[in-house]
Amino acid sequence: GEVLIPPAAGVFSALGLLFAEQELNEARACLRPLEAFETWSPEPDFAALTETIATRLELDAKAIEFRRFADLRYQGQAFELTIPWPDGPMDAAALKTLAERFDAEHTRRYGHCFEGRYGVEVVNLRLVGTVRDSASDHSRVALGVDESEAGPLSVRDAYFGPEVGL
């Protein structure tokens, strides 16, 4: 039975856009069985994606936080799930981690997985670059409201009709 209207409610979306971190998502097609990564390195592709993001953001790559992902699917499927890429070198342990993450996400999303019964394919390599603005604190934005005023600015009754029970 109570409605709260925060100060400057009409511009929350604009404030969110104004203070949101810059983020750019780039992908590169890479249709290969997951096992192929034992003999093939994705590093040149990730390096090219890093350069693309830095160029598009017009920043040095050191000023950008990068997160790696892979779009995976079971062989024969027509849809992919984006899975975080393991840290460190791409060795047998990292491949196992990637496959386990995929199976876990497939189970979470669809309620089952085909663990080991079908091969896993890497469809895309994906890189997300985020620019964090750590220099400014946006946690308190001046909205032109006197915060010393406690309580609501106004109160009024509202009628919603007989079908709404309050």
Summary of the structure (lengths in Angstrom):
residues: 166
radius of gyration: 24.0
end to end distance: 6.2
largest distance: 71.0
contacts: 341
relative contact order: 0.22
helix: 32%
strand: 23%
